[in-house]
Amino acid sequence: MFLNLTFLSSIDGIYFALPGRRCFSNVTALIALIEKDFKLLLRDRLALLLLLLAPVVVITVAGFSLSTLYRSSRHTFPVADLDGGAVARRLVETLSESDELAVVEVGAEEARRLVADTPRAGAALVIPEGFSDAFSAGEPVELLLWSDPVKHLEGLKIRAAVERARGGLTATQVAARIAVVQVLTHAGEVDFEALFEDSAELASRLLDKSVALREESVFEGPTEFNTFDQNVPGFSITFLLLGMLFGVGLGLLDEREWGMLDRLASSHVGSKTAITGKVLSRFVIGSVQMAILFAFGRVAFGIALGPSIMALAVVILGVSFASAAFGLLAATVAPTREAVLPMGTIVIVAMAAVGGCWWPITIEPHWLQQIAHVFPTAWAMDAFNDLMLRRRGFAEVWPAAAALIGFGCVYLIASWRLYDRWRVS
């Protein structure tokens, strides 16, 4: 009788098993394969480091960026009291007692400037002249709230605090007038059921004609916030950076392995000219990609493109150039092909999160907003927000566009300097 032998192989050797011992041999081989994967992971220290570093970076960045969203925080709140009457003073005092508002009394123009030019002031309140007299006389009055559409989430918190103060003021007025009316109406025998019904009806009429709150943007655009005005540019930048990492970074590494760069280095073209050409070709592709995404956002979601298409085009060209140069830098910095993708992805995730691509940068702590501008993503989102939400023109966004071009030049020059060492590594 012939023996049926089973052939098994692993990195530790060769196994021959009788039919009755086949199950044991399979388990041994499985353990050997698992052990092999652990050994490979431990041998690749960079992969092991990135395995732990990537979630740590994402958790840290997201935690700091959203820290003000999930806890109570004080917002600078400029108040322009143009009335100066007793009722206006009581309203200002009520607002000052709020834990969420740091009230700053300023003039009307200064209040508008603070909302427009400082990151800490999400909205400002203007109390018009004659407010106290009109309120005391029972006439309808109106408060003006100046807001910045980019600081939408901060504006929601401020608006809620103002509404509470306004509601308290209105309730006091309504209660006082109801008390007078009911005393005069029911001076004799009191019918409590009729009194409650009359009071409710009177309160409804008074509330409709009491203190109103009108909101206006400090810029020329509307106060409404279209979430796609934030999401379309933000996620377009994120995927543009990832595309450049694959197209420029990994593409360049493939060409090095295929020997194309060595052949170019020995030709009249030169390898540095070749890699610059790759950056420029991907720059054109990225610009077209961004233009298509913005066109889709306009048609599908009604996003605003700003008052100047030329300014929008300049910003798109700037962010595409910076992204393409970043892809080249990632290839020359990473020590191996296997390291380019994880290292580049970690950096892109950090830049996108801190730079305001995934959520409004204004909700981040002030110190983190300052740090964010060491990345091109923050400058790009500043420019897109100015164009799309604040309706600003080229005169206001050209510094951000120039910064993006500057980032691209710095990345490109750094890549050139690292290229010779990288090509022979």
Secondary structure, DSSP 8 states (H G I E B T S, - for coil): -----EEEEETTEEEEE-GGGHHHHHHHHHHHHHHHHHHHHHH-HHHHHHHHHHHHHHHHHHHHHTTTTSS---EEEEEEESS-SHHHHHHHHHHHT-TTEEEEE--HHHHHHHHHH-SSB-EEEEE-TTHHHHHHTT--EEEEEEE-GGGHHHHHHHHHHHHHHHHHHHHHHHHHHHHHHHHHHTSSS--HHHHHHHHHHHHHHHHHTSEEEEEEESSSS-S---HHHHHHHHHHHHHHHHHHIIIIIIHHHHHHHTTHHHHHHTSSS-HHHHHHHHHHHHHHHHHHHHHHHHHHHHHHH-----S-HHHHHHHHHHHHHHHHHHHHHHHHHSSSHHHHHHHHHHHHHHHHHHTTSSS-GGGS-HHHHHHHTTSHHHHHHHHHHHHHTS---HHHHHHHHHHHHHHHHHHHHHHHHHHHHHHT-
